[in-house]
């Protein structure tokens, strides 16, 4: 039996899946492109392939794909090939700007709380949680982890790498898990998260037991 991850996988942001202004078709298209993008942010499937795999017409694809562009989740670039034809490059954007009237689901008013007060509380929470020293220390950890990933794989570190640091904090533990995943030729982020969450060994770094 083959792993369902054998042909690759992608990461789908919750904010996209919970955006009430997106149709289910638009969300399916985004998920499809994310699966092709993997740990990068670009995908190149042809219109014909997308329509075939999702069993939708070209007209339907273009109509719902437009929602992703208008909501700021997707950029589409045209690239001309050597034979004169052109193909689409789909760029999954990693930051989205919203006006007050177009906030995603998780940021809209709830139980009489205004959008402005939600935003103010959010800013206040962040300000109280971190001071300058902790922010600088976190940047150092991210830089260290990013350099390790790129040296290990020879590829650009994905933005999702920081999620492991947010969850597990210990840079040494994450490095060990990534090294083990790479050695076993597993999907790095997925398998490293699995190791850190479920498998524990007697090896320790800085007094903390490390899974690998």
Phi and psi in degrees as a GROMACS rama.xvg file:
@    title "Ramachandran Plot"
@    xaxis  label "Phi"
@    yaxis  label "Psi"
@TYPE xy
-100.391  146.674  UNK-2
-66.0255  143.893  UNK-3
-69.4978  -9.73868  UNK-4
-94.8302  1.52132  UNK-5
-59.4846  -33.1785  UNK-6
-96.2027  10.4138  UNK-7
107.99  167.302  UNK-8
-158.825  164.866  UNK-9
-133.389  175.698  UNK-10
-115.557  129.798  UNK-11
-110.653  119.291  UNK-12
-65.3889  138.789  UNK-13
-61.3167  -34.5763  UNK-14
-60.1109  -33.3174  UNK-15
-71.4648  -45.5079  UNK-16
-67.2442  -24.3786  UNK-17
-101.185  3.64112  UNK-18
-74.21  112.153  UNK-19
-72.5426  -12.0583  UNK-20
-86.4351  -4.05253  UNK-21
-98.8475  138.328  UNK-22
-74.6679  164.254  UNK-23
-64.7797  -30.7774  UNK-24
-67.0174  -41.0808  UNK-25
-62.9698  -40.224  UNK-26
-67.0758  -36.8158  UNK-27
-66.2087  -39.7627  UNK-28
-63.7666  -43.2364  UNK-29
-61.7807  -45.4214  UNK-30
-60.9418  -39.7249  UNK-31
-62.2976  -46.5511  UNK-32
-66.2736  -36.6888  UNK-33
-63.8664  -37.9143  UNK-34
-63.2726  -36.297  UNK-35
-75.941  -30.1617  UNK-36
-73.4263  -29.9402  UNK-37
64.9824  -131.063  UNK-38
-91.8115  13.1567  UNK-39
-108.854  -171.97  UNK-40
-122.925  18.6266  UNK-41
-131.197  145.209  UNK-42
-139.232  154.549  UNK-43
-130.348  22.221  UNK-44
-64.8887  143.986  UNK-45
-74.0637  161.564  UNK-46
-60.0133  -41.0717  UNK-47
-62.2985  -41.2181  UNK-48
-67.4696  -42.6298  UNK-49
-61.4914  -46.285  UNK-50
-61.7579  -39.5999  UNK-51
-66.3552  -48.4183  UNK-52
-69.9282  -34.4673  UNK-53
-94.2068  -1.31481  UNK-54
50.3907  53.0313  UNK-55
-130.523  160.197  UNK-56
-78.8982  162.605  UNK-57
-63.1938  -40.0456  UNK-58
-61.594  -41.8329  UNK-59
-68.092  -40.1995  UNK-60
-59.3522  -50.3329  UNK-61
-63.6951  -37.3128  UNK-62
-65.3656  -43.6986  UNK-63
-84.2698  -28.1924  UNK-64
-63.8521  -32.889  UNK-65
-59.4768  -34.3416  UNK-66
-60.8072  -41.3566  UNK-67
-64.301  -37.0696  UNK-68
-69.3714  -45.9403  UNK-69
-65.948  -31.8679  UNK-70
-82.9388  -5.71105  UNK-71
87.6317  11.6335  UNK-72
-88.4748  -17.5737  UNK-73
-140.746  136.935  UNK-74
-114.636  142.917  UNK-75
-121.836  120.472  UNK-76
-113.657  148.444  UNK-77
-103.665  132.47  UNK-78
-125.056  123.873  UNK-79
-85.521  132.633  UNK-80
-91.0285  174.215  UNK-81
-64.2666  -29.2043  UNK-82
-86.0941  7.66073  UNK-83
97.4881  -17.1895  UNK-84
-83.4882  165.42  UNK-85
-125.733  154.135  UNK-86
-133.688  160.664  UNK-87
-85.9191  140.544  UNK-88
-113.179  116.229  UNK-89
-94.4707  120.667  UNK-90
-107.335  116.276  UNK-91
-84.3043  107.885  UNK-92
-70.9472  141.66  UNK-93
-100.268  -0.78967  UNK-94
-146.639  143.402  UNK-95
-133.604  132.963  UNK-96
-99.9374  131.6  UNK-97
-120.753  142.772  UNK-98
-82.2341  169.841  UNK-99
-60.38  -25.9142  UNK-100
-93.0478  2.3872  UNK-101
-133.557  33.5673  UNK-102
-69.3518  147.276  UNK-103
-67.6975  171.472  UNK-104
-51.2526  -43.9069  UNK-105
-73.5979  -12.88  UNK-106
-107.846  -0.735197  UNK-107
-76.3556  165.842  UNK-108
-63.3062  138.221  UNK-109
-131.868  129.9  UNK-110
51.4054  46.0611  UNK-111
82.5603  -0.681573  UNK-112
-83.4258  126.223  UNK-113
-74.8452  158.702  UNK-114
-60.4923  -38.903  UNK-115
-64.9128  -42.1493  UNK-116
-68.2176  -35.4075  UNK-117
-61.5559  -44.8759  UNK-118
-63.7016  -42.0859  UNK-119
-64.5977  -41.1757  UNK-120
-64.6694  -37.515  UNK-121
-63.0691  -45.955  UNK-122
-63.5801  -41.3348  UNK-123
-64.9773  -38.9485  UNK-124
-62.7433  -44.4947  UNK-125
-63.9938  -42.6776  UNK-126
-62.9302  -38.533  UNK-127
-75.6153  -27.4424  UNK-128
-78.765  -34.681  UNK-129
-119.928  143.185  UNK-130
-112.699  177.057  UNK-131
-60.5226  -37.6425  UNK-132
-64.7157  -44.1861  UNK-133
-66.8791  -35.725  UNK-134
-64.8732  -44.7161  UNK-135
-63.7068  -39.7045  UNK-136
-64.1249  -39.5727  UNK-137
-66.7065  -40.1038  UNK-138
-60.6476  -39.303  UNK-139
-64.1335  -41.882  UNK-140
-63.6498  -43.5674  UNK-141
-61.8535  -44.2373  UNK-142
-61.8034  -43.9998  UNK-143
-62.3466  -44.0771  UNK-144
-68.7881  -38.6233  UNK-145
-63.8053  -46.2267  UNK-146
-63.4931  -38.3059  UNK-147
-63.5775  -45.7651  UNK-148
-60.9409  -46.2214  UNK-149
-68.6506  -34.2237  UNK-150
-70.5595  -35.9372  UNK-151
-70.1471  -42.4057  UNK-152
-103.543  -21.8751  UNK-153
75.1084  13.5188  UNK-154
-121.711  160.927  UNK-155
-67.5588  135.593  UNK-156
-68.7029  133.257  UNK-157
-75.8524  155.458  UNK-158
-62.5981  -29.6366  UNK-159
-66.9163  -10.7877  UNK-160
-61.3608  -33.2931  UNK-161
-66.3921  -21.5129  UNK-162
-64.7321  -35.4561  UNK-163
-63.9442  -40.3355  UNK-164
-66.9586  -40.0408  UNK-165
-62.294  -38.3414  UNK-166
-79.4464  -44.4164  UNK-167
-108.501  -14.7691  UNK-168
68.3074  -42.9735  UNK-169
-80.7359  109.243  UNK-170
-62.4577  -42.7422  UNK-171
-61.1672  -39.85  UNK-172
-64.6264  -43.2727  UNK-173
-65.6756  -41.4546  UNK-174
-60.2423  -43.2487  UNK-175
-63.0074  -41.7989  UNK-176
-66.4382  -41.5849  UNK-177
-64.2669  -40.0041  UNK-178
-63.2268  -40.85  UNK-179
-67.1038  -42.3081  UNK-180
-62.9067  -40.7738  UNK-181
-66.324  -40.4365  UNK-182
-63.5232  -34.4212  UNK-183
-91.4804  3.741  UNK-184
57.302  43.2603  UNK-185
-100.599  160.425  UNK-186
-58.1675  117.063  UNK-187
-59.2927  -55.6158  UNK-188
-66.8433  -42.6152  UNK-189
-63.489  -48.003  UNK-190
-73.3632  -36.5422  UNK-191
-62.2309  -41.265  UNK-192
-63.0681  -40.1184  UNK-193
-61.7691  -45.4743  UNK-194
-64.3267  -45.0603  UNK-195
-65.7161  -28.9012  UNK-196
-86.4824  -35.5668  UNK-197
-117.307  -31.8631  UNK-198
-110.207  125.084  UNK-199
-120.469  140.108  UNK-200
-121.218  -178.486  UNK-201
-87.0028  -6.88218  UNK-202
-68.8859  138.362  UNK-203
-136.652  148.921  UNK-204
-128.301  123.042  UNK-205
62.2195  29.6189  UNK-206
85.6517  -1.7987  UNK-207
-106.594  130.937  UNK-208
-69.354  137.595  UNK-209
-114.52  128.795  UNK-210
-78.088  138.823  UNK-211
